Amino acid sequence: MKFRCHRPATRISKTDNAQLGDIVFFKWKKERRYNHAAVVTSKVQGHLGLSQHGIKNHTTLDDVLARYRGTSNPIQRVLIIRPRSAK
């Protein structure tokens, strides 16, 4: 997945700073690039709720990370960006 932003975006360094509408990208250990994305749709007591395509359309960031932890292809990096709105 190549990143080409037509509008500037802000990189979010901590999940605590994530907001609704932020985009979460995932990179697995055996992949060269980020190859999956989800949108932050809820935030409850610091836990991010995500909407995505795939096995589970609505999940949490914690659940996604746990699902692949301990496997031969764990999630290696998570990138959260906040698109800036047009003015």
Rosetta silent file (secondary structure, phi, psi, omega in degrees, C-alpha in Angstrom):
SEQUENCE: MKFRCHRPATRISKTDNAQLGDIVFFKWKKERRYNHAAVVTSKVQGHLGLSQHGIKNHTTLDDVLARYRGTSNPIQRVLIIRPRSAK
SCORE:     score description
SCORE:     0.000 S_00000001
   1 L     0.000  117.389  177.511    0.000    0.000    0.000 S_00000001
   2 L   -93.367  141.345  179.706    1.621    3.231   -1.100 S_00000001
   3 L   -95.868  118.080  174.029    0.749    6.416    0.727 S_00000001
   4 L  -132.603  102.464 -179.117   -0.168    9.311   -1.491 S_00000001
   5 L   -94.195  122.356  175.819   -1.944   12.042    0.369 S_00000001
   6 L   -82.326  -19.830  172.857   -3.625   14.652   -1.747 S_00000001
   7 L  -123.100  145.478  178.851   -4.290   16.587    1.410 S_00000001
   8 L   -58.978  151.343  177.942   -1.822   16.862    4.255 S_00000001
   9 E  -133.684  155.846  178.698   -2.305   14.461    7.139 S_00000001
  10 E  -106.209  131.341  176.711   -1.069   14.394   10.709 S_00000001
  11 E   -83.105  130.834 -179.505    0.674   11.329   12.083 S_00000001
  12 E   -97.028  120.337 -173.567   -0.659   10.342   15.520 S_00000001
  13 L   -85.557  -23.024 -179.571    2.148    9.094   17.747 S_00000001
  14 L  -129.340  140.653  179.469    0.054    7.653   20.606 S_00000001
  15 H   -62.869  -26.090  178.150   -3.202    5.717   20.473 S_00000001
  16 H   -62.046  -25.567 -178.294   -4.427    7.889   23.364 S_00000001
  17 H   -91.326   -2.473 -179.305   -4.434   10.840   20.950 S_00000001
  18 L   -67.553  148.897  179.505   -6.470    9.073   18.261 S_00000001
  19 L  -129.185  165.649  176.065   -9.878   10.501   17.376 S_00000001
  20 L   -57.384  136.059  179.268  -12.939    9.321   15.494 S_00000001
  21 L    94.447  -12.711  175.864  -12.240    9.291   11.769 S_00000001
  22 L   -66.069  153.349 -178.347   -8.506    8.660   12.077 S_00000001
  23 E  -108.703  131.993 -178.413   -7.162    5.960    9.781 S_00000001
  24 E  -109.771  124.771  178.375   -5.168    3.029   11.174 S_00000001
  25 E  -109.690  143.753 -178.282   -2.731    1.207    8.880 S_00000001
  26 E  -120.488  140.249  173.678   -1.239   -2.208    9.669 S_00000001
  27 E  -126.893  123.304  177.525    2.023   -3.809    8.540 S_00000001
  28 E   -87.062  155.947 -176.450    2.640   -7.491    9.165 S_00000001
  29 L   -55.093  -42.157 -175.282    6.143   -8.868    9.772 S_00000001
  30 L   -87.055    2.447 -179.883    6.283  -10.823    6.503 S_00000001
  31 L  -102.660  149.724  178.673    4.947   -7.987    4.349 S_00000001
  32 L   -80.408  -30.110 -174.156    7.037   -5.247    2.766 S_00000001
  33 L  -130.834  167.546  169.926    4.396   -2.556    3.076 S_00000001
  34 L   -63.259  134.410 -176.214    1.366   -1.588    5.063 S_00000001
  35 L  -136.441   15.421  177.835   -1.438   -3.646    3.531 S_00000001
  36 E  -150.718  146.751 -179.916   -4.548   -3.148    5.649 S_00000001
  37 E  -137.818  152.530  176.044   -6.473   -0.128    6.904 S_00000001
  38 E  -143.176  163.785  179.031   -9.278    0.545    9.362 S_00000001
  39 E  -115.816  135.856  177.080  -11.116    3.646   10.554 S_00000001
  40 E   -72.283  119.417 -177.681  -11.438    4.663   14.203 S_00000001
  41 E  -116.479   -9.572  175.476  -15.200    4.642   14.892 S_00000001
  42 E  -158.219  159.756  177.084  -15.269    4.702   18.690 S_00000001
  43 E  -146.713  110.134 -177.155  -13.091    5.403   21.684 S_00000001
  44 E  -126.369  117.319  179.288  -14.131    4.031   25.065 S_00000001
  45 L    49.056   44.010  177.000  -11.836    4.300   28.078 S_00000001
  46 L    83.601   -4.965  179.360   -8.778    4.498   25.830 S_00000001
  47 E   -95.396  128.319 -178.428   -9.744    1.509   23.663 S_00000001
  48 E   -88.394  125.906  172.062  -10.100    2.245   19.965 S_00000001
  49 E   -90.228  136.416 -175.864  -13.050    0.746   18.114 S_00000001
  50 E  -123.318  145.849  168.760  -12.347    0.082   14.446 S_00000001
  51 E  -113.099  135.407 -175.559  -14.416   -0.477   11.329 S_00000001
  52 L  -156.799  173.621  171.437  -12.749   -2.467    8.575 S_00000001
  53 L   -95.159  159.667  176.483  -13.324   -5.063    5.925 S_00000001
  54 L   125.003 -155.196 -174.969  -12.474   -8.664    6.616 S_00000001
  55 L   -58.986  -45.624 -178.073  -13.322  -11.341    9.141 S_00000001
  56 L  -124.751  109.827 -177.028  -14.647   -8.889   11.716 S_00000001
  57 L   -69.045  -33.142  179.362  -16.032   -5.608   10.382 S_00000001
  58 E  -122.544  120.538 -176.031  -16.256   -4.009   13.837 S_00000001
  59 E  -151.611 -171.057  174.880  -13.483   -4.731   16.307 S_00000001
  60 E  -120.233  159.536  177.101  -10.970   -3.004   18.560 S_00000001
  61 H   -60.412  -41.030  178.743   -7.307   -2.267   18.021 S_00000001
  62 H   -58.389  -43.058 -179.740   -6.515   -4.467   21.024 S_00000001
  63 H   -65.448  -40.721  179.861   -8.399   -7.407   19.466 S_00000001
  64 H   -63.240  -47.393 -179.989   -6.636   -7.023   16.112 S_00000001
  65 H   -62.964  -41.345 -179.906   -3.189   -6.960   17.737 S_00000001
  66 H   -65.507  -35.576 -177.886   -4.044   -9.922   19.988 S_00000001
  67 H   -59.906  -33.857 -176.247   -5.334  -11.982   17.050 S_00000001
  68 H  -104.922   -7.176  178.725   -1.891  -12.005   15.407 S_00000001
  69 L   -64.814  136.180  178.269    0.336  -11.916   18.500 S_00000001
  70 L    81.988    2.023  176.662    2.293  -15.144   18.874 S_00000001
  71 L   -93.749  174.244  178.243    1.781  -16.159   15.243 S_00000001
  72 L   -74.715  -11.052 -179.320    4.500  -16.535   12.620 S_00000001
  73 L  -134.941   67.945 -178.292    3.302  -13.292   11.012 S_00000001
  74 L   -73.903  163.026  173.801    2.480  -10.803   13.785 S_00000001
  75 E   -70.648  124.812 -175.728    1.566   -7.185   13.214 S_00000001
  76 E   -95.922  -36.182 -178.522    4.876   -5.359   13.273 S_00000001
  77 E  -140.985  147.044  173.717    3.780   -1.732   12.907 S_00000001
  78 E  -127.297  129.123  179.310    0.652    0.337   13.352 S_00000001
  79 E  -120.803  127.246  178.326    0.423    3.792   11.815 S_00000001
  80 E  -115.462  127.117  177.061   -2.404    6.186   12.711 S_00000001
  81 E  -125.396  154.185  176.848   -3.002    9.283   10.621 S_00000001
  82 E  -118.469  108.300  177.322   -5.532   12.073   10.818 S_00000001
  83 E   -63.969  141.546  176.114   -6.563   13.489    7.458 S_00000001
  84 L   -90.383  140.705 -178.333   -6.904   17.241    7.476 S_00000001
  85 L   -78.195  155.304  176.127  -10.153   18.627    6.189 S_00000001
  86 L   -71.907  142.987 -178.534  -10.312   20.982    3.224 S_00000001
  87 L  -106.501    0.000    0.000  -10.730   24.603    4.228 S_00000001
